[in-house]
């Protein structure tokens, strides 16, 4: 008769555990699988976010066309102009602007206030040099976008974590002077949607040659209403694009970096992933006869100054020009 805990002769031994070597082999295999799968998973997520970014831009393109149908073919843009006449705002502090830059700022603030009742947004938001056209043009077509409020996620690149954080932040984290940034878009709008193409007429165009990458030289009077019918090469002229390439690699690059590859919304409503290096170099709107492009500068303290060609931000010929698919229009364009 056997006792519990003892084996009789011929009994099978109990299950054998892993040895240390076998355990280390299993761990090594798991580590290898993780090393293989994680980059693939990361790439899949990046592809998905790029597709969402393209979808956002297509929706903006559709909204822009609906806007044009509602407003006699006009390209969406801020339109309030400076002068002696009061501006069409119910807020007293937004009714009088001495110049177009101030009037545009007032229009942007007026839209934000109307869409976010009770939001405390200063009339001096952004300061005297705030170029609201760049990242806030979508405000004029919130109805066409079907937005529920002025902070639409459709106008934010899914890779733009900084702006997504602003959308999700508590209102208390902002002051009356910084709250306007909650309404910002990732996608900038071409200057020729609200400025003349080039010098030579009654108004001077917006320009940036020799300036910093975020400095735009605007006269006191520059606003014009542009129409879709003025676009000569709609499938080759950039309308809106992210100021940064956030998709091509782990490094976020300025759009004018020749390594940048990103989605661009064209005037025909298409969105195509395009390389900056494939774009025409552009020109200097205030010196249209020059064969040279606009040069923008970025000064990094302790590192020096980087220079960038303007490319599709400063298309030669403006709405009459082309960025992709063909060479630039001739220098003799009237």
C-alpha positions, 0 to 999 in steps of 0.5 A: 500500500503506497503512501501519499507523496511517494511514487511506486516503481513504474509510476510516471513522474509529475509534469516537468517545469521550464528550465531557466534556459527554456524560459530565456528562449521564450522571452527572446522569441517574444522580444523578437516578435515585439520588435517586428510587430511594433514598427508595423503597428506604428506604420499602420497607425500613421497610414490611418492618420494620414488617411483621416487627414486627407478626409478632413481636407476633402471635407474642407474642399467640399465646404469651400465649393458650397461656400462658392455656390452660396456667394457668387463664386467667391473663394472663402476668405475674411472680407471685412475692410478697414475704414470709416464705416462701422463693421457689421458686428454687434460688439462695440469693440469690433465695429471700427478698424483703421486698416484691413489687418485690424478689420480681419482680426475683428471679423475672426474674433466676431465669428468666434464670439458668435459661435461660442456665446459667453467666450471671453475673447479679446479684440486684440487677440493675436496682436497687431501682426496676427495673420488670421487668414493663415490658420483661421479661414475656415471660420467663414465657412463653419456653416458649410462645414456643418460644424456644431461649434467653432472648434471643429476637429475637421480642421485639425490634422490628427497628428497635430497633438498640440492643437488637439490638446487645445481643443480638449483643454479646459477653458480655464487654461486660457486667457482672454488673449490666448483663447482664440488659439482654441479655434486654430486649424492645422491647415494654412490657406494660400495668400492669393485667396484674399490678396492680388497675385502680384504687384503692378495694380492698385494694390500691393500683394502680401509678401514674405520675401526676406522675412521670417517663416511666420511674418507676412508683410501686408499693406493697410489696404490689401483685401480683394475678393477672389473667385474660383473662375480666376484659378487657371490650373485648379488641379495643379494649384495648392489651396490649403495644406498643413504648415508642417509635414507630420506624416512622412516620418517621425520628424515633423518638418516645415512644409518648405523643407524639400524632404516634406511629403504631405497631403495638399488640397488643390483648387479642384477639390482633390487631395493628393500626397505631394512632395515639396521637392516636386513643386515649382519654386514659386516667385516674389509677388512684389517683384514678379519679373524676377526669376528668383523665388521667395526666400523665408528665414528661420532663426534658431538661437544658438544654431543659426539661420535656415533659409527656405524657398517659398514653393507652393505658398508663393505660386508664380502668377498666383491664382493664374499659376501652377504648383504641380504637374507642369513647369511655371508659367512664363515670366512675361505674364501680364 
